[in-house]
């Protein structure tokens, strides 16, 4: 899975698309890992743009959980933004919105990290 990168100062937005499930979760994690190393105190802040993601399985949620744990251990900041309604519903039902901050839009997330 390829992630599109957009940098605005220390805020890096990574755009994902399609499904994040048992077939794509490993590729998503491998694409995300290089950015997680820089997501630490005084480093980059990551916004995961999920506006193009139409499905996230439990395996995909696990990748997000591990990314959240890693960045928190490094005192970094990571969030998800722009989720489609079905993905947002999975996030809320699984209570992932208590683990990983979620914003309606990428602009909202960037503003929260920039402020």
Secondary structure as UniProt FT lines:
FT   STRAND          4..8
FT   TURN            9..10
FT   STRAND          11..20
FT   TURN            22..24
FT   HELIX           25..38
FT   TURN            41..42
FT   STRAND          45..56
FT   HELIX           58..73
FT   TURN            74..75
FT   STRAND          77..81
FT   HELIX           85..93
FT   TURN            94..95
FT   HELIX           96..98
FT   STRAND          101..103
FT   HELIX           106..114
//
